[in-house]
């Protein structure tokens, strides 16, 4: 193989609060040799996710923290350009943990071949990727939604929330979203087909939940935490399920705010349930097929918000938290 | 019937924070007539429970608030002294919502006949009453404990915690308690047979949980809330269950503190589950029989902390919250 010049982004310090730009550094390296079993992936699309913020903290979690000096961890879709592994050939499209870099040299252990047209590749980071899987298993397996139930979804215009809510609609639930700003709320109602959407930036969430969910909430699918979680807890019904999928309002906080209304769980015999999508790995294939069916029949809309160039990473990362995006954030390399 | 002079305690105002003595007023009334279907119970033992504090708040809960002017609600054990109801005869011992008063005139709807020696009557407010039922269904049905698991119980010397922990021991769990003061901790370890007990008044709860539960916590049976709940959340294992049975540290608080470590539920795919004992009403009988078996075989100790006289009500009520008691608080009339 001819030597490749890789451009990569390293984590160089542990952020406290919201990460500043110097949390990362650009670097270059040369890849000029492959061992047996290894492949080189040319990253085409890099997934930018709220979970990244957690991976930077040095705490025990569902996954090891990114070490200082390591390439910034990210899911990615790419094309194999060199292979010394029988299972992969050059030209294969794959998904895996490619990291925020141009090329990824890997032993290919957690790399999965995907069959897709080149135009559909971004979906494999969105509705058919970790995002879609989180929504699918979160709403179906963790929340165990039933027809006719009222489902409230926070970050409803976001990557996971938008899909979770649409699946709940497909399954015959009444679905109300929470999103920030008129544009997003219109999108959630008019394009995604939710029954209603609360604009947390411009109305009282508590008053609006009372208005939109007069029959109470059976399932709260929460990606946000903080005061929105507290407002939702006021209105949960008996045997309600609160899925703790994420807490984007808290990820950059140096002192987490706990749900002061948690005793509503007691009164209502309700549950707050944590989830991590990796637990459902064996069933991703089945879920993907079902989601593809919904997309093809027009029942589910998948929206990717794609930005260009590794140099744009910090700009795109900020969009995770400033609300300035719609759908799944992706960096095109 | 000859007219009866009833002495009773009425709720006369809604407390904010810790109830002052003038939250209640003593009163007298004459009972001189019974309608068909009614009975008069002479209260012998009155149950004094943390839940009373919640019933005084004018909020939607699992039970209607006590109205201002009403007799203070309480579970009780008594003897029927007049009956115009075919199902009950004079001399029967019954349990029900007798209230904090000498006599209770009732249509007998929620009154249950109990078979017991007079000396065993207090147990029917403790290990065989709401307290025991809460512990039994909380630890077996809600927490779903399994042999070999590590179970942490807060308020371990208290009425519910002491029984929940003992049942977990009977079922083959490792059980660690949390209680306040050396006396209580000794009692929990030496008399109740817990594997360890953390003295929250004299040691760091977080450090002590790390020491006592090096393998983490599979079940946290929480009666306390607040910082103790937060400490426990740090150490929960994958798929752990946190039973929200109560939150005595918060009941008199004007601003509830939520569990800031709740995202540990996400990381550990754990659940926080609320419970109300009334949901298991149909199975109280079966549970009582099993608990009686454990008591008779010496496997379970039931401790009642009995005080005398209606005039003592406020004194005993305070003991619920100042920690100055051991086991089930009961007022003997």
Interface residues (C-beta under 8 A of the other chain):
Chain A: X60 X61 X62 X225 X230 X244 X245 X246 X247 X250 X255 X256 X257 X258 X259 X260 X261 X262 X263 X264 X265 X266 X267 X268 X269 X270 X271 X272 X273 X274 X275 X276 X279
Chain B: X60 X61 X62 X225 X230 X244 X245 X246 X247 X250 X255 X256 X257 X258 X259 X260 X261 X262 X263 X264 X265 X266 X267 X268 X269 X270 X271 X272 X273 X274 X275 X276 X279
